[in-house]
Amino acid sequence: MATLRRLWRNAAVKTGTIVLSVLVLLALFAPWLGTIDPAEMDASFINVTAGSVGEVTIANGETM
């Protein structure tokens, strides 16, 4: 236990623990972070410029 306390005082250990924790949390929540299925995108809009206004209909008929 004394070894863990001594390690925790080191700033590099704290930083590494925080970074590793964030990466683990991102990996756990990854299935919910990317919610758009690329297979449902309408290919007719592939050449539309970014920021153009209009409706997009995906394969199941839902309008976005």
PyMOL Python script that loads the backbone (N, CA, C, O; Angstrom):
from pymol import cmd

cmd.read_pdbstr("""\
ATOM      1  N   MET A   1       0.815  -1.192   0.000  1.00  0.00           N
ATOM      2  CA  MET A   1       0.000   0.000   0.000  1.00  0.00           C
ATOM      3  C   MET A   1       0.861   1.259   0.000  1.00  0.00           C
ATOM      4  O   MET A   1       0.513   2.251  -0.640  1.00  0.00           O
ATOM      5  N   ALA A   2       1.965   1.222   0.705  1.00  0.00           N
ATOM      6  CA  ALA A   2       2.855   2.381   0.744  1.00  0.00           C
ATOM      7  C   ALA A   2       3.459   2.632  -0.632  1.00  0.00           C
ATOM      8  O   ALA A   2       3.707   3.781  -0.997  1.00  0.00           O
ATOM      9  N   THR A   3       3.695   1.588  -1.387  1.00  0.00           N
ATOM     10  CA  THR A   3       4.255   1.733  -2.727  1.00  0.00           C
ATOM     11  C   THR A   3       3.259   2.440  -3.636  1.00  0.00           C
ATOM     12  O   THR A   3       3.649   3.296  -4.431  1.00  0.00           O
ATOM     13  N   LEU A   4       1.972   2.092  -3.528  1.00  0.00           N
ATOM     14  CA  LEU A   4       0.948   2.741  -4.345  1.00  0.00           C
ATOM     15  C   LEU A   4       0.822   4.218  -4.003  1.00  0.00           C
ATOM     16  O   LEU A   4       0.659   5.050  -4.895  1.00  0.00           O
ATOM     17  N   ARG A   5       0.897   4.543  -2.735  1.00  0.00           N
ATOM     18  CA  ARG A   5       0.839   5.957  -2.334  1.00  0.00           C
ATOM     19  C   ARG A   5       2.028   6.725  -2.892  1.00  0.00           C
ATOM     20  O   ARG A   5       1.892   7.856  -3.359  1.00  0.00           O
ATOM     21  N   ARG A   6       3.184   6.099  -2.838  1.00  0.00           N
ATOM     22  CA  ARG A   6       4.387   6.753  -3.349  1.00  0.00           C
ATOM     23  C   ARG A   6       4.297   6.937  -4.867  1.00  0.00           C
ATOM     24  O   ARG A   6       4.723   7.965  -5.393  1.00  0.00           O
ATOM     25  N   LEU A   7       3.751   5.955  -5.561  1.00  0.00           N
ATOM     26  CA  LEU A   7       3.572   6.075  -7.002  1.00  0.00           C
ATOM     27  C   LEU A   7       2.570   7.172  -7.335  1.00  0.00           C
ATOM     28  O   LEU A   7       2.780   7.947  -8.269  1.00  0.00           O
ATOM     29  N   TRP A   8       1.483   7.238  -6.576  1.00  0.00           N
ATOM     30  CA  TRP A   8       0.422   8.204  -6.865  1.00  0.00           C
ATOM     31  C   TRP A   8       0.896   9.649  -6.697  1.00  0.00           C
ATOM     32  O   TRP A   8       0.305  10.558  -7.281  1.00  0.00           O
ATOM     33  N   ARG A   9       1.935   9.875  -5.922  1.00  0.00           N
ATOM     34  CA  ARG A   9       2.473  11.227  -5.758  1.00  0.00           C
ATOM     35  C   ARG A   9       3.173  11.721  -7.024  1.00  0.00           C
ATOM     36  O   ARG A   9       3.344  12.925  -7.212  1.00  0.00           O
ATOM     37  N   ASN A  10       3.571  10.799  -7.880  1.00  0.00           N
ATOM     38  CA  ASN A  10       4.270  11.138  -9.112  1.00  0.00           C
ATOM     39  C   ASN A  10       3.265  11.698 -10.121  1.00  0.00           C
ATOM     40  O   ASN A  10       2.242  11.070 -10.392  1.00  0.00           O
ATOM     41  N   ALA A  11       3.554  12.874 -10.675  1.00  0.00           N
ATOM     42  CA  ALA A  11       2.649  13.534 -11.622  1.00  0.00           C
ATOM     43  C   ALA A  11       2.481  12.721 -12.907  1.00  0.00           C
ATOM     44  O   ALA A  11       1.397  12.712 -13.491  1.00  0.00           O
ATOM     45  N   ALA A  12       3.524  12.048 -13.347  1.00  0.00           N
ATOM     46  CA  ALA A  12       3.431  11.249 -14.567  1.00  0.00           C
ATOM     47  C   ALA A  12       2.479  10.071 -14.373  1.00  0.00           C
ATOM     48  O   ALA A  12       1.753   9.702 -15.296  1.00  0.00           O
ATOM     49  N   VAL A  13       2.479   9.495 -13.205  1.00  0.00           N
ATOM     50  CA  VAL A  13       1.573   8.380 -12.921  1.00  0.00           C
ATOM     51  C   VAL A  13       0.132   8.868 -12.900  1.00  0.00           C
ATOM     52  O   VAL A  13      -0.755   8.196 -13.425  1.00  0.00           O
ATOM     53  N   LYS A  14      -0.111  10.022 -12.305  1.00  0.00           N
ATOM     54  CA  LYS A  14      -1.464  10.587 -12.276  1.00  0.00           C
ATOM     55  C   LYS A  14      -1.953  10.902 -13.687  1.00  0.00           C
ATOM     56  O   LYS A  14      -3.086  10.581 -14.043  1.00  0.00           O
ATOM     57  N   THR A  15      -1.096  11.530 -14.483  1.00  0.00           N
ATOM     58  CA  THR A  15      -1.464  11.878 -15.853  1.00  0.00           C
ATOM     59  C   THR A  15      -1.737  10.626 -16.679  1.00  0.00           C
ATOM     60  O   THR A  15      -2.723  10.566 -17.413  1.00  0.00           O
ATOM     61  N   GLY A  16      -0.885   9.651 -16.565  1.00  0.00           N
ATOM     62  CA  GLY A  16      -1.082   8.401 -17.300  1.00  0.00           C
ATOM     63  C   GLY A  16      -2.349   7.685 -16.899  1.00  0.00           C
ATOM     64  O   GLY A  16      -3.038   7.111 -17.742  1.00  0.00           O
ATOM     65  N   THR A  17      -2.660   7.714 -15.619  1.00  0.00           N
ATOM     66  CA  THR A  17      -3.890   7.075 -15.127  1.00  0.00           C
ATOM     67  C   THR A  17      -5.121   7.781 -15.679  1.00  0.00           C
ATOM     68  O   THR A  17      -6.092   7.130 -16.067  1.00  0.00           O
ATOM     69  N   ILE A  18      -5.084   9.098 -15.715  1.00  0.00           N
ATOM     70  CA  ILE A  18      -6.214   9.859 -16.239  1.00  0.00           C
ATOM     71  C   ILE A  18      -6.392   9.608 -17.733  1.00  0.00           C
ATOM     72  O   ILE A  18      -7.513   9.390 -18.194  1.00  0.00           O
ATOM     73  N   VAL A  19      -5.305   9.636 -18.489  1.00  0.00           N
ATOM     74  CA  VAL A  19      -5.378   9.395 -19.928  1.00  0.00           C
ATOM     75  C   VAL A  19      -5.889   7.987 -20.210  1.00  0.00           C
ATOM     76  O   VAL A  19      -6.752   7.802 -21.068  1.00  0.00           O
ATOM     77  N   LEU A  20      -5.374   7.013 -19.510  1.00  0.00           N
ATOM     78  CA  LEU A  20      -5.816   5.636 -19.700  1.00  0.00           C
ATOM     79  C   LEU A  20      -7.290   5.474 -19.333  1.00  0.00           C
ATOM     80  O   LEU A  20      -8.019   4.745 -20.005  1.00  0.00           O
ATOM     81  N   SER A  21      -7.728   6.142 -18.279  1.00  0.00           N
ATOM     82  CA  SER A  21      -9.135   6.075 -17.880  1.00  0.00           C
ATOM     83  C   SER A  21     -10.049   6.670 -18.942  1.00  0.00           C
ATOM     84  O   SER A  21     -11.110   6.117 -19.228  1.00  0.00           O
ATOM     85  N   VAL A  22      -9.644   7.791 -19.527  1.00  0.00           N
ATOM     86  CA  VAL A  22     -10.444   8.413 -20.587  1.00  0.00           C
ATOM     87  C   VAL A  22     -10.528   7.500 -21.805  1.00  0.00           C
ATOM     88  O   VAL A  22     -11.593   7.367 -22.409  1.00  0.00           O
ATOM     89  N   LEU A  23      -9.419   6.873 -22.168  1.00  0.00           N
ATOM     90  CA  LEU A  23      -9.424   5.958 -23.312  1.00  0.00           C
ATOM     91  C   LEU A  23     -10.312   4.748 -23.061  1.00  0.00           C
ATOM     92  O   LEU A  23     -11.020   4.300 -23.963  1.00  0.00           O
ATOM     93  N   VAL A  24     -10.281   4.220 -21.853  1.00  0.00           N
ATOM     94  CA  VAL A  24     -11.135   3.077 -21.518  1.00  0.00           C
ATOM     95  C   VAL A  24     -12.608   3.482 -21.569  1.00  0.00           C
ATOM     96  O   VAL A  24     -13.439   2.726 -22.072  1.00  0.00           O
ATOM     97  N   LEU A  25     -12.935   4.660 -21.056  1.00  0.00           N
ATOM     98  CA  LEU A  25     -14.316   5.136 -21.116  1.00  0.00           C
ATOM     99  C   LEU A  25     -14.775   5.353 -22.555  1.00  0.00           C
ATOM    100  O   LEU A  25     -15.910   5.019 -22.895  1.00  0.00           O
ATOM    101  N   LEU A  26     -13.918   5.902 -23.398  1.00  0.00           N
ATOM    102  CA  LEU A  26     -14.261   6.065 -24.809  1.00  0.00           C
ATOM    103  C   LEU A  26     -14.500   4.716 -25.478  1.00  0.00           C
ATOM    104  O   LEU A  26     -15.419   4.574 -26.285  1.00  0.00           O
ATOM    105  N   ALA A  27     -13.684   3.735 -25.146  1.00  0.00           N
ATOM    106  CA  ALA A  27     -13.868   2.404 -25.721  1.00  0.00           C
ATOM    107  C   ALA A  27     -15.172   1.770 -25.251  1.00  0.00           C
ATOM    108  O   ALA A  27     -15.842   1.083 -26.022  1.00  0.00           O
ATOM    109  N   LEU A  28     -15.530   1.997 -24.003  1.00  0.00           N
ATOM    110  CA  LEU A  28     -16.774   1.427 -23.490  1.00  0.00           C
ATOM    111  C   LEU A  28     -18.011   2.073 -24.122  1.00  0.00           C
ATOM    112  O   LEU A  28     -19.010   1.398 -24.372  1.00  0.00           O
ATOM    113  N   PHE A  29     -17.937   3.386 -24.377  1.00  0.00           N
ATOM    114  CA  PHE A  29     -19.081   4.098 -24.937  1.00  0.00           C
ATOM    115  C   PHE A  29     -19.038   4.219 -26.453  1.00  0.00           C
ATOM    116  O   PHE A  29     -19.902   4.878 -27.032  1.00  0.00           O
ATOM    117  N   ALA A  30     -18.063   3.607 -27.115  1.00  0.00           N
ATOM    118  CA  ALA A  30     -17.916   3.703 -28.569  1.00  0.00           C
ATOM    119  C   ALA A  30     -19.158   3.261 -29.349  1.00  0.00           C
ATOM    120  O   ALA A  30     -19.489   3.899 -30.349  1.00  0.00           O
ATOM    121  N   PRO A  31     -19.857   2.205 -28.941  1.00  0.00           N
ATOM    122  CA  PRO A  31     -21.044   1.819 -29.726  1.00  0.00           C
ATOM    123  C   PRO A  31     -22.122   2.893 -29.763  1.00  0.00           C
ATOM    124  O   PRO A  31     -22.916   2.923 -30.703  1.00  0.00           O
ATOM    125  N   TRP A  32     -22.173   3.755 -28.789  1.00  0.00           N
ATOM    126  CA  TRP A  32     -23.208   4.796 -28.748  1.00  0.00           C
ATOM    127  C   TRP A  32     -22.721   6.120 -29.316  1.00  0.00           C
ATOM    128  O   TRP A  32     -23.530   7.018 -29.546  1.00  0.00           O
ATOM    129  N   LEU A  33     -21.416   6.267 -29.549  1.00  0.00           N
ATOM    130  CA  LEU A  33     -20.885   7.525 -30.058  1.00  0.00           C
ATOM    131  C   LEU A  33     -21.100   7.663 -31.566  1.00  0.00           C
ATOM    132  O   LEU A  33     -21.375   8.764 -32.044  1.00  0.00           O
ATOM    133  N   GLY A  34     -20.985   6.606 -32.300  1.00  0.00           N
ATOM    134  CA  GLY A  34     -21.216   6.634 -33.741  1.00  0.00           C
ATOM    135  C   GLY A  34     -22.571   6.038 -34.045  1.00  0.00           C
ATOM    136  O   GLY A  34     -22.708   4.817 -34.121  1.00  0.00           O
ATOM    137  N   THR A  35     -23.581   6.883 -34.220  1.00  0.00           N
ATOM    138  CA  THR A  35     -24.946   6.370 -34.324  1.00  0.00           C
ATOM    139  C   THR A  35     -25.498   6.347 -35.740  1.00  0.00           C
ATOM    140  O   THR A  35     -26.619   5.880 -35.943  1.00  0.00           O
ATOM    141  N   ILE A  36     -24.754   6.833 -36.727  1.00  0.00           N
ATOM    142  CA  ILE A  36     -25.249   6.841 -38.101  1.00  0.00           C
ATOM    143  C   ILE A  36     -24.631   5.677 -38.859  1.00  0.00           C
ATOM    144  O   ILE A  36     -23.410   5.529 -38.903  1.00  0.00           O
ATOM    145  N   ASP A  37     -25.479   4.860 -39.449  1.00  0.00           N
ATOM    146  CA  ASP A  37     -25.013   3.726 -40.232  1.00  0.00           C
ATOM    147  C   ASP A  37     -24.690   4.212 -41.645  1.00  0.00           C
ATOM    148  O   ASP A  37     -25.589   4.693 -42.335  1.00  0.00           O
ATOM    149  N   PRO A  38     -23.451   4.104 -42.093  1.00  0.00           N
ATOM    150  CA  PRO A  38     -23.097   4.592 -43.426  1.00  0.00           C
ATOM    151  C   PRO A  38     -23.846   3.869 -44.537  1.00  0.00           C
ATOM    152  O   PRO A  38     -24.009   4.423 -45.624  1.00  0.00           O
ATOM    153  N   ALA A  39     -24.303   2.653 -44.292  1.00  0.00           N
ATOM    154  CA  ALA A  39     -25.030   1.910 -45.315  1.00  0.00           C
ATOM    155  C   ALA A  39     -26.404   2.520 -45.590  1.00  0.00           C
ATOM    156  O   ALA A  39     -26.981   2.274 -46.649  1.00  0.00           O
ATOM    157  N   GLU A  40     -26.934   3.307 -44.661  1.00  0.00           N
ATOM    158  CA  GLU A  40     -28.247   3.913 -44.841  1.00  0.00           C
ATOM    159  C   GLU A  40     -28.187   5.285 -45.497  1.00  0.00           C
ATOM    160  O   GLU A  40     -29.226   5.913 -45.697  1.00  0.00           O
ATOM    161  N   MET A  41     -26.997   5.764 -45.835  1.00  0.00           N
ATOM    162  CA  MET A  41     -26.869   7.081 -46.454  1.00  0.00           C
ATOM    163  C   MET A  41     -27.301   7.015 -47.913  1.00  0.00           C
ATOM    164  O   MET A  41     -27.110   6.000 -48.583  1.00  0.00           O
ATOM    165  N   ASP A  42     -27.881   8.100 -48.392  1.00  0.00           N
ATOM    166  CA  ASP A  42     -28.334   8.193 -49.774  1.00  0.00           C
ATOM    167  C   ASP A  42     -27.161   8.612 -50.654  1.00  0.00           C
ATOM    168  O   ASP A  42     -26.621   9.707 -50.491  1.00  0.00           O
ATOM    169  N   ALA A  43     -26.767   7.752 -51.578  1.00  0.00           N
ATOM    170  CA  ALA A  43     -25.597   8.009 -52.414  1.00  0.00           C
ATOM    171  C   ALA A  43     -25.818   9.138 -53.406  1.00  0.00           C
ATOM    172  O   ALA A  43     -24.849   9.639 -53.977  1.00  0.00           O
ATOM    173  N   SER A  44     -27.046   9.554 -53.630  1.00  0.00           N
ATOM    174  CA  SER A  44     -27.301  10.631 -54.588  1.00  0.00           C
ATOM    175  C   SER A  44     -26.810  11.978 -54.070  1.00  0.00           C
ATOM    176  O   SER A  44     -26.706  12.929 -54.845  1.00  0.00           O
ATOM    177  N   PHE A  45     -26.510  12.078 -52.798  1.00  0.00           N
ATOM    178  CA  PHE A  45     -26.023  13.328 -52.222  1.00  0.00           C
ATOM    179  C   PHE A  45     -24.511  13.343 -52.057  1.00  0.00           C
ATOM    180  O   PHE A  45     -23.984  14.173 -51.316  1.00  0.00           O
ATOM    181  N   ILE A  46     -23.811  12.453 -52.725  1.00  0.00           N
ATOM    182  CA  ILE A  46     -22.373  12.323 -52.504  1.00  0.00           C
ATOM    183  C   ILE A  46     -21.602  13.558 -52.969  1.00  0.00           C
ATOM    184  O   ILE A  46     -20.548  13.861 -52.409  1.00  0.00           O
ATOM    185  N   ASN A  47     -22.098  14.279 -53.980  1.00  0.00           N
ATOM    186  CA  ASN A  47     -21.379  15.434 -54.512  1.00  0.00           C
ATOM    187  C   ASN A  47     -21.938  16.772 -54.027  1.00  0.00           C
ATOM    188  O   ASN A  47     -21.557  17.818 -54.550  1.00  0.00           O
ATOM    189  N   VAL A  48     -22.821  16.758 -53.053  1.00  0.00           N
ATOM    190  CA  VAL A  48     -23.383  17.990 -52.513  1.00  0.00           C
ATOM    191  C   VAL A  48     -22.337  18.643 -51.611  1.00  0.00           C
ATOM    192  O   VAL A  48     -21.690  17.971 -50.808  1.00  0.00           O
ATOM    193  N   THR A  49     -22.181  19.952 -51.752  1.00  0.00           N
ATOM    194  CA  THR A  49     -21.179  20.644 -50.951  1.00  0.00           C
ATOM    195  C   THR A  49     -21.610  20.735 -49.492  1.00  0.00           C
ATOM    196  O   THR A  49     -22.801  20.729 -49.178  1.00  0.00           O
ATOM    197  N   ALA A  50     -20.648  20.817 -48.636  1.00  0.00           N
ATOM    198  CA  ALA A  50     -20.926  20.909 -47.209  1.00  0.00           C
ATOM    199  C   ALA A  50     -21.631  22.222 -46.897  1.00  0.00           C
ATOM    200  O   ALA A  50     -21.290  23.265 -47.455  1.00  0.00           O
ATOM    201  N   GLY A  51     -22.608  22.169 -46.009  1.00  0.00           N
ATOM    202  CA  GLY A  51     -23.325  23.360 -45.595  1.00  0.00           C
ATOM    203  C   GLY A  51     -24.527  23.695 -46.455  1.00  0.00           C
ATOM    204  O   GLY A  51     -25.254  24.643 -46.155  1.00  0.00           O
ATOM    205  N   SER A  52     -24.752  22.936 -47.519  1.00  0.00           N
ATOM    206  CA  SER A  52     -25.926  23.221 -48.338  1.00  0.00           C
ATOM    207  C   SER A  52     -27.180  22.775 -47.592  1.00  0.00           C
ATOM    208  O   SER A  52     -27.160  21.800 -46.841  1.00  0.00           O
ATOM    209  N   VAL A  53     -28.260  23.499 -47.813  1.00  0.00           N
ATOM    210  CA  VAL A  53     -29.487  23.253 -47.079  1.00  0.00           C
ATOM    211  C   VAL A  53     -30.392  22.342 -47.900  1.00  0.00           C
ATOM    212  O   VAL A  53     -30.533  22.504 -49.113  1.00  0.00           O
ATOM    213  N   GLY A  54     -30.997  21.387 -47.214  1.00  0.00           N
ATOM    214  CA  GLY A  54     -31.930  20.492 -47.882  1.00  0.00           C
ATOM    215  C   GLY A  54     -32.222  19.303 -47.006  1.00  0.00           C
ATOM    216  O   GLY A  54     -31.611  19.118 -45.954  1.00  0.00           O
ATOM    217  N   GLU A  55     -33.171  18.495 -47.455  1.00  0.00           N
ATOM    218  CA  GLU A  55     -33.526  17.295 -46.701  1.00  0.00           C
ATOM    219  C   GLU A  55     -32.816  16.093 -47.287  1.00  0.00           C
ATOM    220  O   GLU A  55     -32.577  16.017 -48.492  1.00  0.00           O
ATOM    221  N   VAL A  56     -32.487  15.162 -46.424  1.00  0.00           N
ATOM    222  CA  VAL A  56     -31.864  13.918 -46.841  1.00  0.00           C
ATOM    223  C   VAL A  56     -32.779  12.784 -46.423  1.00  0.00           C
ATOM    224  O   VAL A  56     -33.218  12.724 -45.274  1.00  0.00           O
ATOM    225  N   THR A  57     -33.068  11.887 -47.352  1.00  0.00           N
ATOM    226  CA  THR A  57     -33.894  10.737 -47.052  1.00  0.00           C
ATOM    227  C   THR A  57     -33.005   9.502 -47.020  1.00  0.00           C
ATOM    228  O   THR A  57     -32.304   9.215 -47.990  1.00  0.00           O
ATOM    229  N   ILE A  58     -33.030   8.772 -45.914  1.00  0.00           N
ATOM    230  CA  ILE A  58     -32.224   7.564 -45.819  1.00  0.00           C
ATOM    231  C   ILE A  58     -33.040   6.375 -46.339  1.00  0.00           C
ATOM    232  O   ILE A  58     -34.224   6.521 -46.642  1.00  0.00           O
ATOM    233  N   ALA A  59     -32.418   5.214 -46.440  1.00  0.00           N
ATOM    234  CA  ALA A  59     -32.989   4.055 -47.113  1.00  0.00           C
ATOM    235  C   ALA A  59     -34.333   3.607 -46.530  1.00  0.00           C
ATOM    236  O   ALA A  59     -35.174   3.102 -47.274  1.00  0.00           O
ATOM    237  N   ASN A  60     -34.556   3.775 -45.241  1.00  0.00           N
ATOM    238  CA  ASN A  60     -35.813   3.320 -44.661  1.00  0.00           C
ATOM    239  C   ASN A  60     -36.941   4.344 -44.822  1.00  0.00           C
ATOM    240  O   ASN A  60     -38.037   4.139 -44.300  1.00  0.00           O
ATOM    241  N   GLY A  61     -36.682   5.443 -45.540  1.00  0.00           N
ATOM    242  CA  GLY A  61     -37.710   6.436 -45.807  1.00  0.00           C
ATOM    243  C   GLY A  61     -37.740   7.575 -44.813  1.00  0.00           C
ATOM    244  O   GLY A  61     -38.510   8.518 -44.995  1.00  0.00           O
ATOM    245  N   GLU A  62     -36.948   7.526 -43.788  1.00  0.00           N
ATOM    246  CA  GLU A  62     -36.916   8.570 -42.773  1.00  0.00           C
ATOM    247  C   GLU A  62     -36.189   9.800 -43.340  1.00  0.00           C
ATOM    248  O   GLU A  62     -35.142   9.675 -43.975  1.00  0.00           O
ATOM    249  N   THR A  63     -36.755  10.976 -43.101  1.00  0.00           N
ATOM    250  CA  THR A  63     -36.171  12.219 -43.582  1.00  0.00           C
ATOM    251  C   THR A  63     -35.379  12.878 -42.461  1.00  0.00           C
ATOM    252  O   THR A  63     -35.840  12.963 -41.323  1.00  0.00           O
ATOM    253  N   MET A  64     -34.207  13.334 -42.795  1.00  0.00           N
ATOM    254  CA  MET A  64     -33.335  13.986 -41.819  1.00  0.00           C
ATOM    255  C   MET A  64     -33.136  15.431 -42.192  1.00  0.00           C
ATOM    256  O   MET A  64     -32.430  16.158 -41.492  1.00  0.00           O
TER     257      MET A  64
END
""", "prot")
cmd.dss("prot")
cmd.show_as("cartoon", "prot")
cmd.util.cbc("prot")
cmd.orient("prot")
